[in-house]
Structures are given as structure tokens and as C-alpha cells.
Amino acid sequence: EAVVHWFKRDLRLNDNRALHLAAAKAKSKNVPLICMFIVSPQDYQAHLTSPARVDFELRTLAIMKADLGAMDIPLYVTSIEKRKRIPEHIMQLCERWGARHLYCNIEYEVDELRREAMMARKCLERGIAFTAVHDDVVVPPGTLKTGQGKQFAVYSPWFRAWIAHVHKHPELLEAFEAPGQNPFSAREKFKEVFEMVIPAAPPNKSLSDEEKKRFERLWPAGEHEALERLDRFLSERIGTYKDTRNFPAANSTATISVHHSAGTLAARTSVRRARDANSTKKLDGGNLGIAGWISEVAWRDFYKHVLAHWPYICMHKPFKYEYTNIEWEYNDAHFDAWCTGRTGFPIVDAAMRQLNHMGYMHNRCRMIVASFLAKDLLIDWRMGEIYFMEHLIDGDFASNNGGWGFSASTGVDPQPYFRIFNPLLQSEKFDPEGEYIRKWVQELAEVKGKAIHDPYGRGAGDIAKRNGYPKPIVDHRKCRERALARYKAGIGRE
Ligand code: FAD
């Protein structure tokens, strides 16, 4: 007999609900615990997973394999091209290992829920107990309802309900202990699993040697790094988070999203540690930086709640149905300029170059570039959503879709469509000294003062031109009028 834990986007040993339950079951039955992770190139393709993210996961798995190995727990990792074959493969492994218990944490996307439903059926047919539990979010989707018993589609009241619920149920933040030594030495029996090597990234998701080094340096993998990063943030920067979080040059956010998204860090761990650092020992009140940060982590929960309740957002449909018929521009040159950071709007270009270099972009800039694509360029926001997923190391369907819907005014709790970001004002307000722009747009490094925000319009055109920096590809004022008209007409159209 054996107990199996199936890792997915929960790549950690600490504070992992399903893994903890699996380990407890193995202990109670005095049978070996075996862990597994299935790499599926087709899954990566379907989810538009970025090569940087695939690399991050594989690096993390190598760390986990060593950590588990030190506890005599084997980690089986293999690559299966067709994702449809995964459930059957897992069943065959369970049979081979004599496993009667299979554990995993739930993922809320439609494909994943279908896969889990198939697993449940297959397990039933074979007499294997299948346990899939909530772990990815602090408050499981479906728990919170409005006074009328409906689902929340607006963040603020949802967040108030979230806070009240967690305060009432502090157990939601309790940590799940990591598994200890395997209760049953599995070294001999599972020798070949211990010896398995982590597969290489599929060719279409591989990084060049230079990129590999760069991403390893920028984003060290694994849960130990995640916890250290969290601790550093909590001790050094969280206090000023509320006042500084919107300034991309300030380096004041936790830069921890890749860990939440790959599951090297549980959102629960982050919220618990932040709460414990608060003078009130609560999620709100006390230190404004801490309370503000917790409310941002809660956005992640909120978007998973939206995903679970309105699954059609997984099918490229806008949350707001009436926004289905907006007539978008499909201008390849504009889209290409946006992707490569050559729009002639320095703040937009700086942000896109940060994304292309780091697989990461500051939240304020994500909003600016998303608004610019959907409103100024009037390009279908879903093209931007896809580009983000293909390049972000922290790509997460729910947060990304939520962020795009918010910025393009097609999503849950959006900016009203007539509120259109002015890229110049955003730039002046959130990068007042132009530090962020100078860092990422080398062509403008020597531009002094306020001209950095609009070099051609503010007397620095010579420098910009000499260094090959493009002129603005559109006129914001005209674009604004066009967007207002198109959105208005689109909503009116049946
Ligand atoms: P911090 O400010 O330190 O916040 C702490 C944590 O809270 C983050 O790590 C993240 O897990 C969560 N969080 C913060 N803000 C948000 C938010 N607005 N929505 C959801 N969760 C949030 N986040 C992703 O993790 N993956 C994505 O694919 C993603 N795509 C986005 C696309 C757009 C258009 C927009 C506007 C936002 C997107 N975000 C996404 C949310 C947010 O930009 C990032 O989570 C944040 O920038 C990560 O940096 P940080 O870890 O320093 O965040």
C-alpha cells in the first residue's frame, strides 16, 4: 500500500494542505508516501505558460526532489505530451505502487476542474480514495455571499466580508506542517523513482543560455527563497507599502507573485505572517502598510472567486457580456510596437521592456499598458492578456484575466469605460523623476527633467531621435474620443 500526493501549482512542502493530509494518512497507515508531478507540454501550450515560468517550475522541482529525498520521500516527475492522458497515467502509477489514497489541491480553471472530475471517477472505479482540497486561496470560493445570497462582483464589499470571515475563522490561516520522515522507508522499493531526473523544458518553452542565467538570477526558485523573500519584505519594506506601492521605481512591493502563482508560497502563509507582524494581530487596522498589503493579497483570492463563479471567463468571454461587441482595431504595427516597447510613450515602453526582460511588471504599469492597449490603441484586450501570459513568470489566469478586465472595463469591478488613463499624467504622477523610464528606456537615459515623460513634445526630441527612440504612434486625445465612441456603440449593439 502507499499514499500519493500529486503536486500541481502547489510546489512546496510547508503549509500545503493536501500534502499535509497525505503525509498524515501515510503515517496513520504506516505506509510510504510518494509524491508526483506531471509535466505536460500540451498543458503548457494550452495555458500559454511562459518559458520563464516553465523554467522556474523545473528549477523548483529539482529543489523539492532534494528536500523530499532527504526525508526518504520519492518525487516522481515525468513528461506526458497529451494532457488527456494524465489521469490514466496517474491511475496506472497508483496501481503499480499499490496506492489506495490520492491527494491533491484543487485548481479552479475549467479544464482543471474537468480533469479533477475525471480523476474522481477513475479513482472510484478502482477503489482509490481521492481527496482534492481547497488550498490555493485563503477563503474557498463559494463561502462568501452578499446579503441577498448572491455572489460578489465588486471587490470592496467582498473584501469586508473576507476580513470578517477570516477573523471569525482564524483556523483558515493556521499552517499545515510539512511532512516529516517517510513513515515507511521507501528507498529500495522506489529506487527508480528516487533516481528519476527532472525532465527538460519542451523545445517550444526552452530558454536560451543567456535567458536561463538571467531568470535564475532574477527569480531564484523554490519555497526557501519564497519564505526568505517574504521575511525580507515584512521586516524591511512592508511598513511603507501603502504610500510607495504605486511607484514603480521605488522597489517597494514584495515581488512575490511568482511564488504565489507557482505555489512555492501559500497565500495563507503570506497573510498569516503579515497579520502576525501587525500591531493589532489582525488583518486590518494597525500598520497601514501591512493592512494595505493584505488587501492586495486578497485581490488574488477575489479573482479566484470570480473564476470559480463565472467560469465562462475561461472561454475568452468578457465578464460583462454587453462588452462582447466592441469593434476593435486589429493593427499589427501598433500591437507590435506595444509588445516591443516602441510606442513612443516612455512609461508604456519602459513597462513593456521590463516585462520582456524580467518576466515581471510592476502593478501600476500593468494597468497603464493594459489601458493603453485597450483604450488608446483600441486593440482587443485579449491579445494583451495572451501576451502577458506568454511572457510573465507570475502568469496566473485569474489575476491576469481580472487585471485585464479591470483595465479594459470589460471585467468584474472595472474602471467605468469612460475613465481612460492618460499615459502622460500617469507617468508624471507615478514616475515623477523618470527613474523607472530611464532604467528601461536606454535611448532616453540622458534626457533631463520633465521632458522624460514626453521627449518629442517637451524639447528633448533631438536626443530621442538621435538615439532612435520612436515618436508617439498615436495621439492620446484623439484616441480617447475614438475609444469613448467605440465603447458606447459596442455596448448599444446587440
Ligand atoms: P505586491 O504588491 O507585493 O502584492 C502582494 C501579492 O498580492 C502579489 O504577489 C499577488 O499575489 C497579490 N496581488 C497584488 N495585487 C494584485 C492584483 N491586482 N490582482 C491579483 N493579485 C494581486 N498578478 C499575478 O500574480 N499574475 C498575473 O498574471 C497578473 N496579471 C496582471 C495583469 C494586469 C493587466 C494587471 C493590472 C494586474 C495583474 N496581476 C497579476 C496583479 C499584480 O500586478 C501582480 O500580482 C503584482 O504586480 C505582483 O507584484 P508583487 O508580488 O510585488 O505584488
Boltz pocket constraint, residues with backbone or C-beta under 6 A from the ligand:
constraints:
  - pocket:
      binder: B
      contacts: [[A, 245], [A, 252], [A, 253], [A, 254], [A, 255], [A, 256], [A, 257], [A, 258], [A, 260], [A, 261], [A, 293], [A, 296], [A, 297], [A, 298], [A, 299], [A, 300], [A, 301], [A, 303], [A, 361], [A, 362], [A, 363], [A, 364], [A, 366], [A, 367], [A, 370], [A, 388], [A, 392], [A, 394], [A, 395], [A, 396], [A, 397], [A, 399], [A, 400], [A, 401], [A, 402], [A, 403], [A, 404], [A, 407]]
      max_distance: 6.0
